[in-house]
Amino acid sequence: SSQRLYSDYLLTVQGDTDSSANRVRRAEILRGLLFSLFDRKDSKRAFSPEQRRLLWNGDDKKVCPSCKETLTWENFTVDHVLAHSKGGLTSLGNAQLMCRPCNSRKGVR
């Protein structure tokens, strides 16, 4: 857990701070805490026309999951279930059909 990491870090700072072992351990702890901040996002932001067709043809319901409006080819969007800005991939496994107004309201939630 992160609480354990903080405790471990504190112990390496309070002890012999110049020892090689403590410096290495602090670097490992910091890398573990900060690495996720530098993860690269999926470079592909928008779903391709092929992905849109596959999702459309693979969904029998064609109803917005938020407002329950019946979707048509003209009024649907493809939504990232886990927002792209939060690391969600632009893949069919992270996609759902949604109406434009609900997708716009959803934002990065």
Secondary structure, 3 states (H helix, E strand, C coil): CHHHHHHHHHHHHHCCCCCHHHHHHHHHHHHHHHHHHHCCCCCCCCCCHHHHHHHHHHCCCCECCCCCCECCCCCEEEEECCCHHHCCCCCHHHEEEEEHHHHHHHCCC
